[in-house]
Amino acid sequence: MSTAFFSHADCHAHDMGHGHPECPERLDAINDHLIASGIDIAVDRRDAPLGEISDIELAHSHSYVSELREFLQQVAQSGERRSLDPDTSCNAGTWAAALRSVGAAVAATDAVLDGSASNAFCAIRPPGHHATRGQTMGFCFFNNVAIAARHALDVRGLERVAIIDFDVHHGNGTEDIVAGDDRILMCSFFQHPLYPYSGAVPLGTNMVNLPIPPYTRGPELRDLILANWMPRLEAFRPQMVFISAGFDAHREDDLGQLGLVESDYEWMTLQLMGVADRHAEGRIVSCLEGGYALSALGRSVVAHVRTLAGV
């Protein structure tokens, strides 16, 4: 088996305007670095299907999904860019991109559970971890990882899954959706204070939140992960591991002030693979979240995917 790499051209068509950091070129940078590094031949590229509304509603309210679908379909028909909040806008390609992103996360989950892939990475946009049960925010429309985790539990019958969020920003949307669901253990770190200015006080006992100050570097973060995430993950024994893979904690990324480098992402991936090997038959699905310095993003994704693929 191999590492499945899910993406789709529709994810490139979502565009929030000139100069916006969450841009289509992010996927180009990932693709270019995968090819240049030689890792491209080590992964199994697969097209993301369109996500199902029934899966989206595992994590989002019916009214939210219905209203957002109507809004994005109107934008798709009119071709006019519209804003949903100061950070988040949509164009004619957003609806299809959002469905492909959900579809990638769910299809990756099924592929890993069915044994056609050892693990999977989803190079998708828009990202998802700021989308709450009933609100878009922070570049996010649907919460891809939360949907995939609920699919694994509610559709595929798993009993326990872990969500790991290593974006520089707190995954407030994911926490909003999964807090109090004892079938899910969510472990995250994030710069604090920083947008969305939340997470210092966890919303549930199934959350392991690590708010860390600006300019924290890899060695300090590794110690915090070993002391806080790992004991909880070992005790929880997840049957599958989901990763909200944000690469904006890299020291070259201007949207945060943390000091991680590629080797830190490799190290985190190895730690999570160890948990998955011990408790989850190696099952990991990782979905792209942040990462806006294009070269650093591409290099960091290569480090992450290379580690997942074991090459």
C-alpha positions in Angstrom: 0.0 0.0 0.0 1.0 3.6 -0.4 0.2 7.2 0.7 -2.8 8.5 -1.2 -2.6 12.1 -2.3 -6.0 13.6 -2.9 -6.6 16.9 -4.7 -8.6 18.3 -7.6 -8.4 21.1 -10.1 -11.6 22.6 -8.7 -9.7 23.5 -5.5 -7.6 25.8 -7.7 -10.6 27.7 -9.0 -11.6 29.1 -5.6 -10.1 32.6 -5.5 -10.6 35.3 -2.8 -8.9 38.0 -4.8 -5.6 39.5 -5.6 -3.2 39.6 -2.7 -5.2 37.3 -0.5 -2.9 34.9 1.4 -5.2 31.9 0.9 -4.5 31.8 -2.8 -4.6 29.1 -5.6 -0.8 29.4 -5.9 -0.6 27.5 -2.6 -1.5 24.3 -4.4 1.0 25.1 -7.2 3.8 25.5 -4.7 2.9 22.1 -3.1 2.8 20.4 -6.5 6.0 22.0 -7.7 7.9 20.9 -4.6 6.6 17.4 -4.7 7.8 17.0 -8.2 11.2 18.7 -7.6 11.8 16.6 -4.5 11.0 13.3 -6.3 8.3 12.5 -3.8 5.6 12.7 -6.4 6.4 9.2 -7.7 6.1 7.8 -4.2 2.4 8.8 -3.7 -0.8 7.6 -5.2 -2.5 10.6 -6.8 -6.3 10.5 -6.7 -9.0 12.9 -7.8 -11.2 14.1 -5.0 -14.9 13.4 -5.5 -17.6 15.9 -4.7 -18.6 15.8 -1.1 -22.1 14.7 0.0 -24.5 17.0 1.8 -25.2 14.2 4.2 -21.6 14.0 5.2 -21.3 17.8 5.6 -24.3 17.7 8.0 -22.5 15.3 10.3 -20.5 18.4 11.5 -22.7 21.4 10.4 -26.3 22.4 11.1 -28.8 21.7 8.4 -29.8 25.4 8.2 -26.2 26.5 7.8 -25.5 24.1 5.0 -28.7 25.0 3.2 -28.1 28.7 3.5 -24.5 28.5 2.5 -25.2 26.2 -0.4 -27.9 28.6 -1.8 -25.5 31.6 -1.4 -22.5 29.9 -3.0 -24.6 28.5 -5.9 -26.0 32.0 -6.5 -22.4 33.3 -6.7 -21.5 30.5 -9.0 -24.3 31.5 -11.4 -23.7 35.3 -11.2 -19.9 35.1 -11.3 -19.7 38.0 -8.9 -17.3 37.9 -6.0 -19.1 38.2 -2.6 -17.8 38.5 0.9 -19.0 36.6 3.9 -16.7 38.2 6.5 -13.7 40.6 6.4 -11.4 37.7 5.8 -13.5 35.3 3.7 -15.0 35.8 0.3 -16.1 33.6 -2.6 -16.2 33.5 -6.3 -17.8 31.3 -9.0 -15.5 28.4 -8.2 -15.9 28.3 -4.4 -18.9 26.0 -4.2 -17.2 23.3 -6.2 -13.9 23.7 -4.4 -15.6 23.4 -1.0 -17.4 20.2 -2.1 -14.1 18.8 -3.5 -12.3 19.6 -0.2 -15.0 17.7 1.8 -15.0 14.9 -0.7 -11.3 14.5 -0.5 -11.3 14.2 3.3 -14.1 11.7 3.3 -12.7 9.7 0.3 -9.3 9.6 2.0 -11.0 8.3 5.2 -12.7 5.5 3.2 -9.5 4.6 1.3 -7.5 4.2 4.5 -10.3 2.3 6.3 -10.8 0.1 3.3 -7.1 -0.7 3.1 -6.5 0.7 -0.4 -4.0 3.3 1.1 -1.8 3.1 4.2 -2.5 6.8 4.9 -3.5 9.9 3.0 -2.8 13.6 2.5 -5.4 15.9 1.1 -4.0 19.0 -0.8 -7.2 20.9 -0.7 -8.6 24.4 -0.4 -10.6 26.1 1.0 -9.3 25.0 4.4 -11.7 24.2 7.2 -10.6 24.4 10.8 -12.1 27.8 11.5 -15.6 26.8 10.2 -17.8 26.3 13.2 -21.0 24.3 13.3 -22.9 27.3 11.9 -20.5 30.0 10.7 -17.9 30.6 8.0 -14.8 32.4 9.2 -11.0 32.7 8.7 -11.0 31.5 5.0 -13.1 28.4 5.9 -16.5 27.2 4.7 -16.9 23.6 5.7 -14.8 21.9 8.4 -13.1 19.1 6.3 -11.4 17.3 9.2 -14.4 17.4 11.6 -16.6 16.0 8.8 -14.1 13.2 8.0 -13.8 12.3 11.7 -17.6 12.2 12.1 -17.8 10.1 9.0 -15.3 7.6 10.5 -17.4 7.4 13.6 -21.0 7.8 12.5 -20.9 6.1 9.0 -17.9 3.7 9.2 -18.5 2.6 12.8 -15.2 3.5 14.6 -15.5 4.2 18.3 -12.5 6.6 18.9 -10.6 9.0 16.7 -8.1 11.7 17.4 -7.8 15.1 15.7 -4.4 16.8 15.7 -4.3 20.4 14.7 -0.8 21.9 14.3 -1.8 25.2 12.6 -0.4 28.5 14.0 -4.0 29.6 14.5 -6.4 27.9 17.0 -8.8 25.5 15.3 -11.8 27.1 16.9 -14.3 25.7 14.4 -13.2 22.1 15.0 -13.3 22.7 18.8 -16.8 24.1 18.5 -17.9 21.0 16.6 -16.2 18.3 18.6 -15.9 19.6 22.2 -17.8 17.3 24.5 -17.8 14.4 22.0 -15.9 11.8 24.0 -15.4 9.7 20.9 -13.0 12.4 19.7 -9.8 13.5 21.4 -8.5 16.8 19.9 -4.9 17.9 20.5 -3.6 21.2 19.2 -1.1 23.9 19.6 -1.4 27.5 18.4 0.2 30.9 18.9 -1.6 32.9 21.6 -2.7 35.6 21.5 -3.4 35.5 17.8 -6.5 35.2 15.6 -9.1 33.9 16.4 -8.2 34.8 20.0 -9.6 31.7 21.5 -8.6 28.3 22.9 -6.8 29.3 26.0 -9.7 27.7 28.0 -10.7 24.4 26.4 -14.4 23.9 25.7 -14.4 20.3 26.8 -12.4 17.6 28.6 -11.7 16.0 25.3 -9.5 18.9 24.2 -5.8 19.2 24.8 -5.0 22.8 23.9 -1.5 24.2 23.9 -1.5 28.0 23.6 2.1 29.0 23.1 3.7 32.5 23.0 5.2 34.1 19.9 8.7 33.2 18.8 8.4 29.7 20.3 10.8 27.4 18.4 10.8 23.7 17.6 12.7 22.3 20.7 10.4 24.0 23.2 7.3 22.8 21.2 8.6 19.2 21.0 8.9 19.1 24.8 5.3 20.4 25.2 4.0 17.9 22.8 5.8 15.0 24.5 4.5 16.2 27.9 0.9 17.0 27.0 -0.3 15.4 23.8 1.4 12.0 23.9 0.2 10.8 27.3 -3.4 11.6 26.4 -3.1 10.0 23.0 -1.6 6.8 24.4 -4.4 6.6 27.0 -7.1 7.3 24.5 -5.9 4.7 22.0 -7.5 6.3 18.8 -8.6 3.9 16.1 -7.7 6.6 13.5 -5.8 9.8 13.5 -6.9 12.9 11.6 -4.5 15.9 11.1 -5.4 19.5 10.4 -2.1 20.2 8.8 -1.3 23.9 8.9 2.2 25.0 8.0 1.9 28.6 8.9 3.9 28.0 12.2 6.9 28.0 10.0 9.4 30.7 10.8 9.2 32.1 7.3 5.4 32.6 7.4 4.2 36.2 8.1 0.8 35.2 9.3 2.3 34.1 12.7 5.4 34.5 14.7 6.4 30.9 15.6 9.7 29.4 14.7 9.1 25.9 13.2 11.1 24.5 10.3 10.7 21.5 8.1 12.3 19.1 10.5 9.8 20.0 13.2 6.9 18.9 10.9 8.8 15.7 10.1 9.2 15.1 13.8 5.5 15.7 14.6 4.5 13.4 11.8 6.7 10.6 13.1 5.2 11.0 16.6 1.7 10.8 15.2 2.6 7.8 13.0 3.9 6.1 16.1 0.5 6.6 17.8 -1.3 5.4 14.7 0.9 2.3 14.4 0.4 1.3 18.1 -3.4 1.9 18.2 -4.9 2.5 14.8 -3.3 0.1 12.3 -1.3 3.0 11.0 -4.4 4.9 9.8 -3.9 8.6 9.3 -5.7 11.2 7.1 -4.1 14.6 6.9 -5.8 17.7 5.4 -4.1 20.9 4.4 -5.1 24.0 6.5 -2.8 27.0 6.7 0.6 27.8 5.2 1.0 31.0 3.2 4.8 31.5 2.6 4.8 29.5 -0.6 8.3 28.1 -0.6 8.1 27.2 3.1 4.7 25.6 2.5 5.9 23.5 -0.3 9.0 22.4 1.6 7.0 21.6 4.7 4.4 19.6 2.9 7.2 17.6 1.3 8.7 16.8 4.7 5.2 15.8 6.0 4.3 13.6 3.0 7.8 12.1 2.7 7.4 11.0 6.3 3.9 9.6 5.8 5.2 7.7 2.7 8.2 6.4 4.5 10.7 7.5 1.9 
